[in-house]
Amino acid sequence: MIDLGDGAFLRPMVVGDVTEAYVEGLNDPLVNRFLVGPRSARQSMETVQSFVRMNSSDLHSTLFGFFLNGVLRGTVRVHGQEDGRHYLGLAIFDRSIWGQGWGGRLVSSVTDHSLSEMGLGGLFAVIEEENLGSQKAFKRAGYERLPAEDVVSNEVQKQMWKKERTSDDQAKAENA
């Protein structure tokens, strides 16, 4: 568990965490407009539970639930890819807390945990050019944009961002 203070924490998701509010949040066009999977097909309790199960059994993925005052409000996912890189993705599906700085706090907390506790050498994020909220959150968390690695996918401009492990992260990893 990662304690964020203010009644907030992150912990790996379990199937029992999936709620109707989570499913409906993923189906909200304002929430899913930057989420590849959820915007491609309507989500159901079964599809979301399957996604949580898949991440629970994948040794290269961790799906953290973001809980505020005991209620699931979003997720942060760290997942490995075939290119050997680890990526971080963020989804806050409770729009009532948008604009309160949670995105930056979640990205920072999971990044710090991944680099120091999990020992990853760095993390990447692929962010759609129009997703200004995510760009701000990742920049606040110390990620740098890699314009040379930007891509166009399905006619959508996507930016590549990265945060590398620092000597402080290395020291924390060695002492963990």
Backbone as JSON, one array per atom type, in Angstrom:
{
  "sequence": "MIDLGDGAFLRPMVVGDVTEAYVEGLNDPLVNRFLVGPRSARQSMETVQSFVRMNSSDLHSTLFGFFLNGVLRGTVRVHGQEDGRHYLGLAIFDRSIWGQGWGGRLVSSVTDHSLSEMGLGGLFAVIEEENLGSQKAFKRAGYERLPAEDVVSNEVQKQMWKKERTSDDQAKAENA",
  "N": [[0.84, -1.19, 0.0], [0.46, 2.24, -0.75], [0.56, 5.07, 1.0], [-1.04, 8.1, 0.64], [-1.77, 10.16, 2.22], [-4.26, 12.5, 3.5], [-6.54, 10.88, 3.55], [-6.23, 9.19, 1.41], [-5.05, 6.5, -0.64], [-3.04, 4.1, -2.44], [-3.23, 0.84, -3.78], [-2.54, -2.5, -4.93], [-4.99, -3.65, -7.22], [-7.83, -5.79, -6.74], [-10.19, -8.22, -7.91], [-12.58, -7.92, -6.51], [-12.66, -5.21, -6.03], [-13.82, -3.95, -8.17], [-16.39, -1.88, -9.16], [-19.73, -0.73, -9.97], [-19.6, 2.02, -10.36], [-16.96, 2.35, -11.18], [-16.98, 0.93, -13.61], [-18.93, 2.39, -15.05], [-17.67, 4.87, -15.04], [-15.48, 4.34, -16.72], [-16.88, 4.13, -19.07], [-17.71, 6.67, -19.56], [-17.61, 9.25, -21.86], [-15.99, 11.54, -21.52], [-14.11, 10.7, -19.71], [-12.97, 8.38, -20.91], [-11.87, 9.24, -23.3], [-9.14, 9.4, -23.77], [-8.26, 6.89, -23.22], [-7.21, 3.94, -24.47], [-8.19, 1.16, -24.59], [-10.77, 1.18, -23.11], [-12.19, 3.14, -24.64], [-12.53, 1.95, -27.04], [-14.42, -0.03, -26.9], [-17.55, -0.65, -25.31], [-17.56, -0.94, -21.83], [-18.08, -3.52, -19.38], [-19.14, -5.04, -16.28], [-17.98, -7.56, -16.36], [-15.91, -7.32, -18.34], [-14.22, -5.45, -17.15], [-13.57, -6.69, -14.74], [-12.18, -8.84, -15.81], [-9.98, -7.51, -16.91], [-8.74, -6.59, -14.55], [-8.14, -9.07, -13.38], [-6.36, -10.08, -15.32], [-4.19, -8.3, -15.03], [-3.48, -8.87, -12.42], [-2.43, -11.42, -12.63], [-0.27, -11.09, -14.29], [3.14, -10.97, -14.34], [4.58, -8.75, -15.05], [3.09, -6.51, -14.71], [1.33, -4.12, -12.74], [-1.64, -3.12, -11.4], [-2.74, -0.46, -9.83], [-5.17, 0.54, -7.49], [-6.73, 3.61, -6.87], [-7.74, 4.96, -3.99], [-9.89, 7.09, -2.28], [-11.0, 8.39, 0.66], [-11.99, 5.85, 1.21], [-13.23, 5.06, -1.14], [-13.04, 3.79, -4.43], [-11.48, 5.65, -6.9], [-9.95, 5.84, -9.17], [-7.33, 4.51, -11.31], [-3.91, 3.42, -11.55], [-1.55, 2.21, -13.7], [1.24, 0.15, -14.05], [3.12, -1.32, -16.48], [4.92, -3.82, -18.27], [6.38, -4.04, -21.53], [6.84, -5.61, -24.76], [9.03, -4.34, -25.85], [10.82, -4.12, -23.83], [10.58, -2.01, -22.15], [9.02, -0.28, -19.38], [5.82, 0.97, -18.78], [3.71, 3.65, -17.64], [0.4, 4.28, -16.88], [-2.51, 6.3, -16.4], [-5.72, 6.66, -14.97], [-8.27, 8.53, -13.91], [-11.37, 8.07, -12.99], [-13.41, 9.26, -11.61], [-14.92, 12.09, -12.05], [-15.53, 14.15, -10.3], [-13.35, 14.78, -8.79], [-11.47, 15.79, -10.45], [-8.96, 18.15, -11.44], [-7.94, 18.74, -8.97], [-5.34, 18.16, -8.41], [-4.73, 15.48, -8.06], [-3.87, 13.77, -10.12], [-1.12, 14.4, -10.66], [-0.06, 13.76, -8.13], [-0.61, 11.02, -7.97], [0.82, 9.97, -10.17], [3.44, 10.74, -9.43], [3.75, 9.33, -6.97], [3.42, 6.57, -7.68], [5.42, 6.36, -9.57], [7.73, 6.93, -8.0], [7.58, 4.73, -6.24], [7.84, 2.62, -8.07], [10.4, 3.02, -9.16], [12.08, 3.02, -6.92], [11.21, 0.99, -5.02], [10.39, -1.19, -6.61], [12.51, -1.35, -8.25], [12.81, -0.6, -10.94], [14.43, 0.65, -13.89], [13.59, 2.87, -15.23], [10.7, 4.7, -16.35], [8.15, 4.96, -18.83], [5.78, 6.98, -20.59], [3.03, 7.22, -22.75], [1.42, 9.77, -24.2], [-1.44, 11.32, -25.42], [-1.45, 14.06, -27.67], [-3.45, 15.98, -27.25], [-4.12, 15.62, -24.61], [-3.85, 17.45, -22.2], [-4.05, 17.53, -19.41], [-2.85, 15.11, -18.49], [-0.27, 15.49, -19.5], [0.56, 17.64, -17.93], [0.45, 16.45, -15.37], [2.41, 14.41, -15.57], [4.68, 15.9, -16.17], [4.89, 17.4, -13.83], [5.57, 15.34, -12.15], [8.18, 14.89, -12.79], [8.82, 13.78, -15.23], [10.27, 13.76, -18.5], [9.76, 15.01, -21.74], [10.18, 13.22, -24.78], [10.64, 14.22, -27.67], [11.7, 13.15, -30.07], [10.81, 10.58, -30.08], [8.11, 10.67, -30.41], [4.98, 9.56, -31.77], [2.62, 8.77, -34.38], [-0.45, 7.35, -34.17], [-3.15, 5.6, -35.37], [-3.99, 7.94, -36.59], [-3.65, 9.78, -34.56], [-1.74, 12.04, -32.77], [0.85, 11.23, -30.62], [2.69, 11.69, -27.66], [5.9, 10.89, -26.3], [7.06, 10.27, -23.09], [9.43, 10.24, -20.36], [10.86, 9.02, -17.32], [13.76, 8.59, -15.57], [15.52, 6.37, -13.34], [17.0, 7.75, -10.44], [20.04, 8.42, -8.54], [19.2, 8.57, -5.9], [16.86, 7.01, -6.0], [18.06, 4.56, -6.6], [19.54, 4.1, -4.26], [17.43, 3.82, -2.41], [16.26, 1.5, -3.45], [18.26, -0.38, -3.03], [18.29, -0.49, -0.27], [15.87, -1.52, 0.3]],
  "CA": [[0.0, 0.0, 0.0], [1.14, 3.53, -0.79], [-0.27, 6.06, 1.7], [-0.91, 9.44, 0.06], [-2.29, 11.15, 3.16], [-5.56, 13.09, 3.16], [-7.54, 9.83, 3.35], [-6.02, 8.58, 0.09], [-3.99, 5.49, -0.76], [-2.98, 3.23, -3.61], [-2.85, -0.55, -3.53], [-2.89, -3.35, -6.07], [-6.42, -3.95, -7.36], [-8.35, -7.16, -6.77], [-11.46, -8.27, -8.64], [-13.64, -7.41, -5.64], [-12.66, -3.74, -6.04], [-14.55, -3.45, -9.33], [-17.72, -1.4, -8.82], [-20.49, -0.15, -11.08], [-19.09, 3.38, -10.58], [-15.73, 2.19, -11.95], [-17.37, 0.54, -14.96], [-19.59, 3.54, -15.7], [-16.64, 5.89, -15.26], [-14.74, 3.97, -17.93], [-17.77, 4.32, -20.22], [-17.97, 8.11, -19.7], [-16.79, 9.74, -22.97], [-14.98, 12.5, -21.06], [-13.07, 9.92, -19.02], [-12.27, 7.4, -21.75], [-11.42, 9.76, -24.6], [-7.71, 9.17, -23.93], [-7.98, 5.52, -22.81], [-7.3, 3.16, -25.69], [-9.1, 0.02, -24.46], [-12.16, 1.54, -22.78], [-12.92, 3.92, -25.65], [-12.74, 1.14, -28.23], [-15.59, -0.89, -26.7], [-18.27, -0.4, -24.07], [-17.09, -1.79, -20.75], [-19.07, -4.15, -18.52], [-18.55, -5.58, -15.06], [-17.17, -8.71, -16.74], [-14.68, -6.92, -19.04], [-13.34, -4.76, -16.21], [-13.04, -7.72, -13.84], [-11.19, -9.59, -16.59], [-8.79, -6.66, -16.99], [-8.11, -6.64, -13.23], [-7.59, -10.42, -13.26], [-5.2, -10.18, -16.21], [-3.08, -7.56, -14.43], [-3.08, -9.58, -11.19], [-1.65, -12.62, -12.95], [0.86, -10.72, -15.14], [4.31, -10.64, -13.52], [5.17, -7.49, -15.51], [2.09, -5.45, -14.58], [0.65, -3.86, -11.47], [-2.74, -2.18, -11.52], [-3.02, 0.12, -8.52], [-6.42, 1.26, -7.31], [-6.62, 4.86, -6.12], [-8.87, 5.06, -3.07], [-9.98, 8.35, -1.54], [-12.07, 8.24, 1.64], [-12.5, 4.49, 1.13], [-13.93, 4.83, -2.4], [-12.18, 3.69, -5.61], [-11.68, 6.83, -7.75], [-9.16, 5.74, -10.38], [-6.29, 3.48, -11.34], [-2.6, 3.71, -12.14], [-1.04, 0.91, -14.14], [2.62, -0.01, -14.51], [3.14, -2.57, -17.24], [6.04, -4.05, -19.16], [6.04, -4.28, -22.93], [7.8, -6.44, -25.49], [10.23, -3.56, -26.15], [11.65, -4.12, -22.64], [10.28, -0.82, -21.36], [7.85, -0.27, -18.51], [4.98, 2.15, -19.03], [2.78, 4.03, -16.61], [-0.84, 4.88, -17.38], [-3.34, 6.87, -15.34], [-7.14, 6.89, -15.27], [-9.12, 8.97, -12.8], [-12.7, 8.0, -13.58], [-14.34, 10.08, -10.82], [-14.71, 13.47, -12.52], [-15.74, 15.13, -9.23], [-12.06, 15.15, -8.17], [-10.56, 16.34, -11.46], [-8.51, 19.51, -11.2], [-7.52, 18.89, -7.58], [-3.93, 17.78, -8.28], [-4.53, 14.06, -7.79], [-3.11, 13.14, -11.2], [0.31, 14.57, -10.39], [0.29, 13.02, -6.91], [-0.63, 9.59, -8.28], [1.96, 9.66, -11.05], [4.66, 10.85, -8.62], [3.81, 8.26, -5.98], [3.64, 5.27, -8.3], [6.75, 6.43, -10.17], [8.72, 6.77, -6.93], [7.49, 3.34, -5.79], [8.34, 1.73, -9.13], [11.84, 3.18, -9.34], [12.85, 2.7, -5.71], [10.81, -0.26, -4.41], [10.34, -2.27, -7.61], [13.82, -1.38, -8.88], [12.82, -0.35, -12.38], [15.43, 1.64, -14.3], [12.91, 4.05, -15.75], [9.31, 4.52, -16.77], [7.72, 5.72, -19.98], [4.34, 7.25, -20.73], [2.6, 7.66, -24.07], [0.33, 10.7, -23.9], [-1.99, 11.97, -26.6], [-1.11, 15.48, -27.73], [-4.55, 16.8, -26.72], [-4.35, 15.31, -23.21], [-3.06, 18.42, -21.46], [-4.05, 17.17, -17.99], [-1.82, 14.1, -18.26], [1.04, 16.11, -19.73], [0.86, 18.44, -16.73], [0.7, 15.54, -14.25], [3.69, 13.72, -15.76], [5.73, 16.91, -16.05], [4.99, 17.7, -12.39], [6.2, 14.18, -11.52], [9.58, 14.82, -13.19], [9.02, 13.15, -16.53], [10.7, 14.63, -19.59], [9.24, 14.62, -23.05], [11.16, 12.75, -25.75], [10.0, 14.51, -28.96], [12.21, 12.3, -31.14], [10.11, 9.3, -30.03], [6.68, 10.86, -30.63], [4.43, 8.71, -32.83], [1.24, 8.96, -34.8], [-1.11, 6.05, -34.16], [-4.56, 5.78, -35.72], [-4.14, 9.36, -36.92], [-3.58, 10.56, -33.33], [-0.37, 12.38, -32.37], [1.14, 10.8, -29.25], [3.99, 12.11, -27.15], [6.61, 9.95, -25.44], [7.63, 10.88, -21.89], [10.25, 9.28, -19.62], [11.53, 9.37, -16.08], [14.78, 7.59, -15.25], [15.87, 6.2, -11.93], [18.09, 8.6, -9.98], [20.88, 7.78, -7.53], [18.36, 8.43, -4.7], [16.01, 5.85, -6.22], [18.94, 3.41, -6.53], [19.85, 3.87, -2.86], [16.22, 3.28, -1.79], [16.07, 0.13, -3.94], [19.27, -1.23, -2.39], [17.96, -0.6, 1.13], [14.52, -2.1, 0.45]],
  "C": [[0.88, 1.25, 0.0], [0.19, 4.56, -0.17], [0.0, 7.45, 1.12], [-1.3, 10.53, 1.03], [-3.65, 11.65, 2.71], [-6.63, 12.04, 2.88], [-7.4, 9.09, 2.03], [-4.89, 7.56, 0.15], [-4.12, 4.77, -2.08], [-2.62, 1.84, -3.15], [-3.21, -1.36, -4.76], [-4.38, -3.72, -6.05], [-6.66, -5.45, -7.25], [-9.73, -7.1, -7.42], [-12.61, -7.69, -7.8], [-13.7, -5.89, -5.56], [-13.5, -3.15, -7.16], [-15.99, -3.12, -8.92], [-18.43, -0.9, -10.08], [-19.99, 1.26, -11.39], [-17.81, 3.34, -11.41], [-16.08, 1.88, -13.4], [-18.0, 1.72, -15.7], [-18.62, 4.68, -15.95], [-15.84, 5.61, -16.52], [-15.57, 4.15, -19.2], [-18.11, 5.79, -20.46], [-17.05, 8.65, -20.8], [-15.73, 10.77, -22.56], [-13.83, 11.81, -20.35], [-12.28, 9.09, -20.02], [-11.73, 7.95, -23.06], [-9.93, 9.58, -24.84], [-7.29, 7.75, -23.51], [-8.23, 4.58, -23.99], [-8.33, 2.03, -25.57], [-10.54, 0.43, -24.18], [-12.89, 2.35, -23.85], [-13.21, 3.09, -26.9], [-13.96, 0.23, -28.12], [-16.24, -0.55, -25.36], [-17.82, -1.42, -23.02], [-18.28, -2.34, -19.96], [-18.37, -4.62, -17.25], [-17.6, -6.72, -15.41], [-15.86, -8.3, -17.42], [-13.7, -6.24, -18.08], [-12.75, -5.76, -15.21], [-11.98, -8.56, -14.55], [-9.89, -8.82, -16.7], [-8.03, -6.68, -15.65], [-7.45, -8.0, -13.02], [-6.31, -10.58, -14.08], [-3.99, -9.48, -15.59], [-2.59, -8.24, -13.16], [-2.19, -10.77, -11.49], [-0.42, -12.32, -13.81], [2.03, -10.26, -14.27], [4.93, -9.29, -13.89], [4.2, -6.32, -15.41], [1.61, -5.34, -13.14], [-0.41, -2.8, -11.74], [-3.08, -1.72, -10.11], [-4.4, 0.77, -8.54], [-6.13, 2.5, -6.48], [-7.9, 5.03, -5.31], [-8.78, 6.38, -2.31], [-11.21, 8.23, -0.65], [-12.78, 6.89, 1.48], [-13.21, 4.13, -0.17], [-12.92, 4.79, -3.55], [-12.5, 4.84, -6.55], [-10.93, 6.76, -9.07], [-8.15, 4.62, -10.27], [-5.0, 4.05, -11.93], [-2.0, 2.35, -12.47], [0.41, 1.03, -14.58], [2.66, -1.34, -15.23], [4.34, -2.62, -18.17], [5.54, -4.35, -20.56], [7.14, -5.12, -23.57], [9.09, -5.68, -25.82], [11.17, -3.45, -24.95], [11.42, -2.92, -21.73], [9.08, -1.06, -20.45], [7.14, 1.06, -18.7], [4.05, 2.38, -17.86], [1.58, 4.7, -17.27], [-1.74, 5.25, -16.22], [-4.77, 7.01, -15.82], [-7.86, 7.28, -13.99], [-10.53, 9.04, -13.37], [-13.75, 8.78, -12.8], [-14.09, 11.55, -11.16], [-14.89, 14.52, -11.41], [-14.43, 15.54, -8.56], [-11.05, 15.63, -9.2], [-10.18, 17.77, -11.09], [-8.04, 19.77, -9.78], [-6.08, 18.45, -7.34], [-3.68, 16.3, -8.04], [-3.71, 13.38, -8.87], [-1.62, 13.21, -10.96], [0.76, 13.78, -9.17], [0.35, 11.52, -7.19], [0.56, 9.19, -9.14], [3.25, 9.71, -10.25], [4.81, 9.68, -7.67], [4.11, 6.9, -6.6], [5.01, 5.24, -8.99], [7.82, 6.21, -9.12], [8.75, 5.32, -6.44], [8.12, 2.39, -6.81], [9.85, 1.82, -9.29], [12.63, 2.77, -8.11], [12.49, 1.33, -5.14], [10.83, -1.44, -5.39], [11.65, -2.36, -8.39], [13.85, -1.18, -10.38], [13.82, 0.75, -12.72], [14.83, 2.93, -14.83], [11.49, 3.68, -16.14], [9.01, 5.43, -17.94], [6.22, 5.97, -19.9], [4.1, 7.72, -22.16], [1.34, 8.48, -23.86], [-0.14, 11.38, -25.18], [-1.75, 13.48, -26.51], [-2.2, 16.37, -27.13], [-4.8, 16.59, -25.23], [-3.46, 16.2, -22.32], [-2.99, 18.11, -19.97], [-2.97, 16.14, -17.67], [-0.43, 14.67, -18.48], [1.47, 16.89, -18.5], [1.22, 17.53, -15.55], [2.07, 14.87, -14.37], [4.86, 14.71, -15.66], [5.97, 17.25, -14.58], [5.71, 16.57, -11.66], [7.65, 13.98, -11.96], [9.85, 14.1, -14.48], [9.46, 14.2, -17.54], [10.15, 14.1, -20.9], [10.39, 14.25, -23.97], [10.59, 12.98, -27.15], [10.46, 13.61, -30.1], [11.49, 10.95, -31.18], [8.59, 9.44, -30.16], [6.22, 10.0, -31.8], [3.04, 9.2, -33.22], [0.64, 7.56, -34.89], [-2.6, 6.28, -34.38], [-4.9, 7.26, -35.92], [-4.15, 10.28, -35.7], [-2.11, 10.77, -32.97], [-0.19, 12.01, -30.9], [2.56, 11.18, -28.88], [4.58, 11.03, -26.26], [7.25, 10.75, -24.31], [8.41, 9.81, -21.14], [10.76, 9.88, -18.32], [12.48, 8.24, -15.76], [15.02, 7.53, -13.75], [17.07, 7.09, -11.59], [18.94, 7.83, -8.97], [20.11, 7.64, -6.21], [17.45, 7.21, -4.8], [16.82, 4.57, -6.07], [19.25, 3.07, -5.07], [18.65, 3.29, -2.12], [16.01, 1.83, -2.19], [17.04, -0.82, -3.23], [18.96, -1.46, -0.92], [16.6, -1.25, 1.37], [14.58, -3.56, 0.8]]
}
